[in-house]
Amino acid sequence: MDLLRRSGDHSGTDYGLDGIVDGNGGSGVGHEKELLAFVDATITGTAGEIAKARAAVESGLGREAVIDAAAVIAGFDAITRVADGTGIPLEPPKAEASADWRARLGIDDYWTAKV
Amino acid sequence: MRTELSKAVARAWQALGACGVWWTGEERLTIAREARAARHCALCRQRKAAAIPQAVVGSHTTATVLAPPAIEAIHRIVTDPGRLSEAWYKNIVATGLTEEAYIELLGVVAVTTAVDTFDRALGTPLRALPPAGAGQPNRRRPSGAKPGLGWMPMLAPEDVTADDAPLYTSGGRSGGNVHRALSLVPEAMMQFWDMFEPMYLHQSQMRDFGREYRAVSHPQIEMMAARVAVQNQCIY
């Protein structure tokens, strides 16, 4: 999320993070609805739900975007396991810069779920 | 599909069957097979739904004859990664899986997860596992690996020696914490990142917001990445 904020800084856009966390949208990112639905379907949905979400992305952004979106989802589905499976901490500058919105969005609660 | 992407995915998949540093090629494929089976494990489903996963006792539904610590590691990494803890990891190591073997296992699970998720997203059948390569693991641990960052020792860029695979310099990698995560087995780290970067972005592209490198934009990429992290309860 830090890089989304930095991307917004570059373009002068204040992307909303809340809707990415709660899944309700409102981030201001283009084609947000289709792309978030593609993520959610791929991670937790059935083959039918994935197909429907994939068709919506292709309709809105094209075939190459489907492939690149699938690659991003796949890569992060894996790297989150690498991070969580090794216990690496956030670098201090990243932790400091993200402290306010991590607390506000409930992301810090992920730590307390670890057992 | 971008050639760089299709080649990277194919290369990572083939490497699953190659002899590793701590596991043979056949053993690495067994880990991949178990990672796929974990998604259908009844015990893992019950634990995922429980407030405290360890409170649910029982046996994993397994597809292989891997030792119990390897089975537990694979199943939890696949089905409930967001609640893994240092105490859980220490128990895995105390019950017989070495730190290095755990890291290579994690790399195999990560590549299997990435490629299977990619194929699932695109609606293509899960690919057949590659053939097993010959050879015996050399079990070489990087001499400069040090404890202190994560749960296991890691190899910082300044501690890489000429005997180590060029895990940072080969990809222009800065050595951020996430780069170091798999560094106890440099070859595992490189196999993962050589696949991951074409899927996402190379380090030099991540903050180059004035130019787009994919058919989805920087904000779209970061939004999707963040949503996957939320789904997997990953703070990093």
Interface residues (C-beta under 8 A of the other chain):
Chain A: M1 L3 L4 R6 S7 G8 H10 S11 T13 Y15 L17 I20 V21 G23 S27 V29 G30 H31 E32 L35 L36 F38 V39 D40 T42 I43 T44 A47 I50 A51 R54 L61 G62 E64 A65 V66 I67 D68 A69 A70 A71 V72 I73 A74 G75 F76 D77 A78 I79 T80 R81 V82 A83 D84 G85 T86 G87 I88 P89 L90 E91 R102 I107 D108 Y110 W111 A113 K114 V115
Chain B: M1 R2 L5 I52 P53 Q54 I77 V78 P81 G82 R83 L84 S85 E86 A87 W88 Y89 I103 L106 G107 V109 A110 V111 T113 A114 V115 T117 F118 R120 A121 L122 G123 L149 G150 W151 M152 M154 G176 N177 V178 R180 A181 L182 F192 M195 F196 P198 M199 Y200 M206 R207 F209 G210 R214 A215 V216 S217 H218 P219 Q220 I221 E222 M223 M224 A225 A226 R227 V228 A229 V230 Q231 N232 Q233 C234 I235 Y236
